[in-house]
């Protein structure tokens, strides 16, 4: 639990958690072995998805055996991607029992299929992958690149957390960014959107970007125009990119029109007049 890894809170608000609390007395919790699809189908617990046996695979005590994305770092990557890349580049052997992310995903999908259709499972993973990749490309990667550039060109000190923007960046990825990604992983809509995507965007647009702009002006005022121009160019490229151009008033007119039409339909639908 907590602001940076709210797994229990996400579970409790998800349909899985709601169904578990509603039907726990029907789930044969004391049965051994306890196999989803055979002994119960009402809802999964945390153990069901990450550890417990299915009709096709045994119990595991490695909770990563069924996880295909790593959601903890600044930028998510497929789990163990770095280990695989290192082994391939060096020609060294992989660790004993190594599982690719595809194998890990297959293991998790084997759990899912005990209760869900193949189409439902595939649709979930499309949405999940899209959320993680959107966070990576829109927020995680560009914010990290800007911080690294400012560290490298002397606009920030080598000491971590002695400047406000480093705290802003930390909260962006470590709290809000994790919540968005974990919410999508566990189907918790409030944690994906309101405690996740909304707060990531708020942090990015109302704190991180303005603080970068302030540091650029400060650097120029102290004779560091070269460093400031580097960061300014990177920020300008980011804001003019497709995902962020709305922020500087350059949103595609057709997209803007569609947003306004959708908003009008929404207001009409919930009008009390």
C-alpha positions as CSV (number, residue, x, y, z in Angstrom):
1,X,0.0,0.0,0.0
2,X,1.1,3.6,-0.3
3,X,1.3,6.4,-2.8
4,X,4.0,4.8,-4.9
5,X,2.8,1.2,-4.9
6,X,-0.9,1.0,-4.1
7,X,-1.5,-2.6,-5.1
8,X,-3.9,-3.3,-2.3
9,X,-5.9,-0.1,-2.9
10,X,-6.0,-0.8,-6.7
11,X,-7.1,-4.4,-6.1
12,X,-9.9,-3.4,-3.7
13,X,-11.4,-1.0,-6.2
14,X,-11.1,-3.4,-9.2
15,X,-13.8,-5.7,-10.3
16,X,-11.6,-8.6,-9.1
17,X,-11.4,-7.1,-5.6
18,X,-15.1,-6.2,-5.4
19,X,-16.1,-9.7,-6.5
20,X,-13.7,-11.3,-4.0
21,X,-15.1,-9.3,-1.1
22,X,-18.7,-10.1,-2.2
23,X,-18.1,-13.8,-2.7
24,X,-15.2,-14.9,-0.5
25,X,-17.4,-17.3,1.5
26,X,-18.0,-19.3,-1.8
27,X,-14.3,-19.6,-2.7
28,X,-13.2,-22.7,-0.8
29,X,-10.3,-20.7,0.7
30,X,-9.2,-23.6,2.9
31,X,-9.1,-26.2,0.2
32,X,-5.7,-27.7,-0.8
33,X,-4.8,-27.6,-3.6
34,X,-6.6,-24.4,-4.4
35,X,-6.9,-24.2,-8.2
36,X,-8.6,-21.4,-10.1
37,X,-11.2,-22.8,-12.6
38,X,-11.6,-26.0,-10.6
39,X,-12.1,-25.0,-7.0
40,X,-13.4,-21.4,-7.5
41,X,-14.2,-18.9,-10.2
42,X,-15.8,-16.1,-8.3
43,X,-12.8,-13.9,-8.2
44,X,-9.0,-14.0,-8.0
45,X,-6.9,-13.0,-5.0
46,X,-3.4,-11.5,-5.4
47,X,-2.1,-15.1,-5.0
48,X,-4.4,-16.4,-7.7
49,X,-2.8,-14.3,-10.5
50,X,0.8,-14.2,-9.3
51,X,1.5,-17.4,-7.4
52,X,-1.3,-20.0,-7.3
53,X,-1.6,-23.1,-9.4
54,X,-3.9,-23.4,-12.4
55,X,-5.0,-26.6,-14.2
56,X,-2.0,-26.1,-16.5
57,X,0.8,-24.7,-14.3
58,X,2.1,-25.3,-10.8
59,X,2.4,-22.9,-7.8
60,X,5.3,-20.4,-8.0
61,X,6.9,-18.4,-5.3
62,X,8.5,-16.0,-7.8
63,X,5.8,-13.3,-8.2
64,X,7.7,-12.1,-11.3
65,X,7.1,-15.3,-13.3
66,X,3.8,-13.9,-14.7
67,X,4.7,-10.2,-15.0
68,X,5.7,-9.0,-18.5
69,X,6.3,-5.2,-17.8
70,X,8.4,-3.8,-15.0
71,X,6.4,-0.8,-13.7
72,X,8.8,0.4,-11.0
73,X,11.4,2.5,-12.9
74,X,11.2,5.9,-14.5
75,X,10.6,4.3,-17.9
76,X,9.0,0.8,-18.1
77,X,10.5,-1.9,-20.1
78,X,9.6,-5.5,-20.7
79,X,10.8,-7.4,-17.7
80,X,14.4,-8.8,-17.9
81,X,14.9,-7.1,-21.3
82,X,18.2,-5.8,-20.1
83,X,19.4,-9.2,-19.0
84,X,18.4,-10.7,-22.4
85,X,20.1,-7.9,-24.3
86,X,23.3,-8.2,-22.3
87,X,23.5,-11.9,-22.9
88,X,22.8,-11.6,-26.6
89,X,25.5,-8.9,-27.0
90,X,28.1,-10.7,-25.0
91,X,27.3,-14.2,-26.1
92,X,27.0,-15.3,-22.4
93,X,24.5,-17.8,-21.1
94,X,21.2,-16.7,-19.6
95,X,20.5,-17.4,-15.9
96,X,19.1,-20.8,-15.2
97,X,15.3,-20.8,-15.5
98,X,15.3,-17.5,-17.4
99,X,11.9,-16.5,-18.7
100,X,11.3,-14.1,-21.5
101,X,8.6,-11.5,-21.1
102,X,6.5,-13.4,-23.7
103,X,6.7,-16.5,-21.6
104,X,5.8,-14.6,-18.5
105,X,2.8,-13.1,-20.2
106,X,1.7,-16.5,-21.4
107,X,1.9,-17.7,-17.8
108,X,-0.4,-14.9,-16.7
109,X,-2.8,-15.3,-19.6
110,X,-3.1,-19.0,-18.6
111,X,-4.5,-17.7,-15.3
112,X,-6.8,-15.2,-17.0
113,X,-8.3,-17.9,-19.4
114,X,-9.7,-19.9,-16.5
115,X,-12.4,-17.2,-16.2
116,X,-12.1,-15.0,-19.3
117,X,-12.4,-15.5,-23.1
118,X,-9.4,-15.1,-25.4
119,X,-10.8,-11.9,-26.9
120,X,-11.3,-10.4,-23.5
121,X,-7.7,-11.2,-22.5
122,X,-6.3,-9.9,-25.7
123,X,-8.3,-6.7,-25.4
124,X,-7.0,-6.1,-21.8
125,X,-3.4,-6.5,-22.9
126,X,-3.9,-4.0,-25.8
127,X,-5.2,-1.4,-23.3
128,X,-2.5,-2.2,-20.8
129,X,0.4,-2.0,-23.3
130,X,-1.1,1.2,-24.7
131,X,-1.2,2.8,-21.2
132,X,2.4,1.9,-20.4
133,X,3.7,3.0,-23.8
134,X,1.8,6.3,-23.6
135,X,3.3,7.0,-20.2
136,X,6.8,6.1,-21.4
137,X,6.7,8.2,-24.6
138,X,4.7,11.2,-23.3
139,X,6.1,11.7,-19.8
140,X,8.7,9.2,-18.6
141,X,11.3,9.4,-21.5
142,X,11.1,13.1,-22.2
143,X,11.2,14.2,-18.6
144,X,14.2,11.9,-18.0
145,X,16.0,13.2,-21.0
146,X,15.6,16.8,-19.9
147,X,16.8,16.0,-16.3
148,X,19.8,14.2,-17.7
149,X,20.7,17.0,-20.0
150,X,20.5,19.6,-17.2
151,X,22.6,17.4,-15.0
152,X,25.1,16.9,-17.8
153,X,25.5,20.5,-18.9
154,X,25.7,22.0,-15.4
155,X,22.3,23.5,-15.1
156,X,21.7,21.2,-12.1
157,X,24.2,20.1,-9.5
158,X,25.5,16.6,-9.2
159,X,23.7,16.3,-5.8
160,X,20.3,14.6,-6.0
161,X,17.3,16.3,-4.5
162,X,18.9,19.6,-3.7
163,X,16.8,21.4,-6.3
164,X,13.0,21.7,-6.6
165,X,12.7,20.2,-10.1
166,X,14.3,16.9,-8.9
167,X,11.5,16.5,-6.4
168,X,8.9,17.3,-9.0
169,X,10.5,14.8,-11.4
170,X,10.5,12.1,-8.7
171,X,6.9,12.6,-7.9
172,X,6.0,12.5,-11.6
173,X,7.4,9.1,-12.2
174,X,7.7,7.5,-8.8
175,X,4.2,8.3,-7.5
176,X,1.8,9.4,-10.2
177,X,3.5,7.5,-13.0
178,X,3.6,4.3,-11.1
179,X,0.0,4.6,-10.1
180,X,-1.1,5.0,-13.7
181,X,0.8,2.0,-14.8
182,X,-0.1,-0.2,-11.9
183,X,-3.8,0.8,-12.1
184,X,-3.9,-0.3,-15.7
185,X,-2.1,-3.6,-14.8
186,X,-4.7,-4.4,-12.2
187,X,-7.8,-2.9,-13.8
188,X,-8.3,-0.1,-11.3
189,X,-9.8,2.8,-13.3
190,X,-9.5,5.5,-10.6
191,X,-5.8,4.7,-10.1
192,X,-5.2,4.6,-13.8
193,X,-6.9,7.9,-14.5
194,X,-7.6,10.2,-11.6
195,X,-4.7,9.1,-9.3
196,X,-2.6,8.3,-12.3
197,X,-2.8,9.9,-15.7
198,X,-4.5,13.1,-14.4
199,X,-1.9,13.7,-11.8
200,X,1.0,12.8,-14.1
201,X,-0.3,15.4,-16.6
202,X,-0.9,18.0,-13.8
203,X,2.6,17.5,-12.5
204,X,4.1,17.7,-16.0
205,X,2.3,20.8,-17.2
206,X,1.9,22.9,-14.1
207,X,5.2,22.1,-12.4
208,X,7.8,20.3,-14.4
209,X,7.6,22.3,-17.6
210,X,7.4,25.7,-15.9
211,X,10.3,24.8,-13.7
212,X,12.4,23.8,-16.7
213,X,11.5,27.2,-18.3
214,X,12.5,29.0,-15.1
215,X,15.9,27.2,-15.0
216,X,16.5,28.1,-18.7
217,X,15.9,31.8,-17.9
218,X,18.1,31.6,-14.8
219,X,20.9,29.9,-16.7
220,X,20.8,32.6,-19.4
221,X,20.9,35.3,-16.8
222,X,24.1,33.7,-15.3
223,X,26.0,33.5,-18.6
224,X,25.1,29.8,-19.4
225,X,23.4,30.5,-22.7
226,X,24.9,27.5,-24.4
227,X,23.5,25.1,-21.8
228,X,20.2,27.0,-21.6
229,X,19.8,26.9,-25.4
230,X,20.3,23.1,-25.4
231,X,17.5,22.6,-22.9
232,X,15.3,25.1,-24.5
233,X,15.6,23.4,-27.9
234,X,14.8,20.0,-26.3
235,X,11.8,21.5,-24.5
236,X,10.6,23.2,-27.7
237,X,10.8,20.0,-29.6
238,X,8.8,18.2,-26.9
239,X,6.0,20.8,-26.8
240,X,5.7,20.9,-30.6
241,X,5.4,17.1,-30.7
242,X,2.0,15.5,-31.4
243,X,1.3,14.5,-27.8
244,X,2.0,17.9,-26.3
245,X,1.2,20.5,-29.0
246,X,-2.2,21.2,-27.5
247,X,-0.5,22.8,-24.6
248,X,0.9,25.6,-26.7
249,X,-2.2,26.0,-28.8
250,X,-1.2,24.0,-31.8
251,X,-3.7,21.1,-31.5
252,X,-5.0,19.8,-34.8
253,X,-8.2,21.8,-35.6
254,X,-10.2,18.6,-36.5
255,X,-9.1,17.0,-33.2
256,X,-10.1,20.1,-31.3
257,X,-13.5,20.2,-33.1
258,X,-14.1,16.6,-32.2
259,X,-13.2,17.2,-28.5
260,X,-15.6,20.1,-28.3
261,X,-18.4,18.0,-30.0
262,X,-17.8,15.1,-27.6
263,X,-17.9,17.4,-24.6
264,X,-21.2,18.9,-25.8
265,X,-22.7,15.5,-26.2
266,X,-21.5,14.6,-22.7
267,X,-23.1,17.7,-21.1
268,X,-26.3,17.1,-23.0
269,X,-26.4,13.5,-21.8
270,X,-26.1,14.4,-18.2
271,X,-28.1,17.7,-18.3
272,X,-30.7,18.1,-15.6
273,X,-32.8,20.6,-17.5
